Amino acid sequence: HPGLVIDGVIAHDIKSRCFSFADCDGILVQNCRSERHSELGFMFANACDGVTVQNCVADCTGTGDVDDPAWRSYCSSPVGFNFHIKNSSAAPNTNILLEDCTTLNNDEDTADTGDYEQGDGFKMEASNDGVTFLRCMSYNNQDAAYDLKGSNQTLQDCVAVNNARYGFKLWYDGALTNCVSVNNGARQMTLPATTGGHPISADHCTFHCNASPQAGVVIETSGNIAALTNCIISFGGTAGTYTAGPGTFSLNGTVKLANTANTANNPMYIDPTLPWDSIGDNFDNQTYGSLKGYNSLGLGGGPTTIVVDDADSTGATIT
């Protein structure tokens, strides 16, 4: 099915998949919405090459920022945007672009107390190659905002906010630029690969925790590398776990800051009040400007006059 264009379609109250594609090359899906899906909002099963998804929304409950807990009982491992099938031998999806897409409220209530309840925003299985996220948002999901097992994955200007467990969950490959992860319940970014040899990089990103036991960036297995360049890892209150795990951290120009809920303290966030709805300049910083951390105007969008002292964050003017 080459060259399909799906534009302006709303699908809602669907038991399984609102939008489902397989072996569709050169496909464009734009301005579409999935609402009240019990399993998958958008599914690209296999062999889809040259996929472009623009300005689409997957809202599992269909209720926006006002949650609908009753809908969770109808859900089974819901995902907003899902690519490929776990452990499938089918042909991979390749050259995937998601631009200005949003997913939220992917959550389930299982029958048994203590179950590991699922619900991801964006999910890439291993058989996806050449994945790009631009200006995407994922929030209020049960598990991860982004659960990505693909290869050649890049994320730019992306947001992960208020997810119950993880912000960015990158397994084997990934490069983040100007992304922000705020108030996710367990970790703002996690590298969960069970084997070594997987470097993940983040450049000019912000990872903000409200308080412990939330953590900044965690590597689960030795032999993996998190290269954080000009990033901000912060806690709203007292210092907690900024980085952890048996892997290797490269912190080039990256700062770790506590007590940042007070806007008088570095990095002087615009408005770090939580919960944040993921829209606006709330977590732009006034201390480092465009030199460190996320900026809502894009990379290099902040001021160049800054107040900074990396050693103790007490302040020294640099212009």
Summary of the structure (lengths in Angstrom):
residues: 319
radius of gyration: 19.1
end to end distance: 55.3
largest distance: 59.4
contacts: 1208
relative contact order: 0.08
helix: 3%
strand: 43%
